[in-house]
Amino acid sequence: MAQNQTAAQALAGTTQGPVLRPGRAADPIPVPVKGAEDAGQDGQENANSDAGEAQLEHSGQPENDENTESLEEAGQVQAESRQRKLRLMLRQCDRVLLMDFDLLAMTDWPDNFSVAAARRSRDLWLFSALVAATVFLSGLTGFVPAWIAGGGFGAFVIILLLGIPVVRGIYTSVPSYLDLIIKRQRMMRDARKHAEHLEGSDGLIWQCARMGDFNPALKNTRFSSLLSLSEQRTLSQTLSRREHIRLYLIYLLEAEKAYGRVQTAFFEGNQNAIDHGWQSVAAEPEDRT
């Protein structure tokens, strides 16, 4: 009977909950602090955001490098193209530095007043020689006395002698009309030869027109005829007047200014290429021939 009761109690103990035995008190359940809980949550969020930013920064770094490299390559290509263009301008228009200003300016050109005065002196000389010859011939026919005819012959000889340059230089230093005309022709011939030398076989000033962006004066319409003739390689043959030579000289002076500006721009671009380490861009201009 006691055994059955003990078995019943054991069976009942298996179905019931745990029985707290007398002893030490149970440990209290820790109550979480609200501030610490929020701090932990914020720390977790900050850690997650820092990790995300680091990941974005790490993922965006190659893209930034690629953009920088592409911009660098584009700048190098643009600089190389500009330097090539400037180098071509310098090579095509370098003969402008061979210009002889005094030869083309014709500073000793006889002016119209001097030529007109020399023409009057020549006409007076011819008239005097004609009158003396007429008096002499009239004496041969008996129209005038012999002594008058002899005086006319002497005057005719003296007048002829005064027309000889050596004799003329004894009593006057004023050039004759023939001297002035010869001087004009010589100066014009020298100027045309110099223009032909400058133009060469390819033409000069029409190639210098490429530098119009560096000197707008080269785009003036008054030079259009010269540019057309230079492109056709016939400019030196058409320079027949002093006005043509002076217009040609004006264009060369403007082209010389533009050449200096192009040269300055070229060396600035060259120095910029050296600073960036662009060895293919940093090149010296070709030697002039």
Number of C-alpha atoms within 10 A of each C-alpha: 6 7 8 9 10 11 12 11 11 11 11 11 12 9 8 8 8 8 7 8 6 6 6 6 7 7 6 6 6 6 6 8 8 9 9 10 11 11 11 12 12 12 12 12 12 12 12 12 12 12 12 12 12 12 11 11 11 11 11 11 10 11 11 11 11 11 11 12 12 12 12 13 13 12 13 19 15 13 19 21 13 16 24 16 14 22 18 15 19 23 15 18 25 19 19 19 14 10 17 14 12 10 18 22 18 17 10 11 14 14 10 9 9 14 18 12 13 20 16 12 14 16 13 12 15 14 12 16 20 14 14 22 18 15 22 24 17 17 19 13 11 10 11 14 14 16 11 14 23 17 15 22 20 15 19 21 14 13 17 15 13 16 16 10 13 10 12 15 14 9 9 9 8 12 15 21 19 14 15 19 14 12 15 18 14 12 19 21 14 15 23 22 14 18 23 19 16 22 23 14 11 14 23 25 27 23 18 25 21 20 23 15 12 16 18 12 16 25 14 10 10 11 18 13 11 22 22 14 17 21 17 12 18 16 23 22 12 12 21 14 10 17 10 14 22 15 17 20 19 17 22 20 17 17 27 20 14 24 23 14 14 21 16 13 16 23 17 13 20 21 16 15 21 15 11 12 12 18 13 11 23 21 19 11 17 10 8 10 6
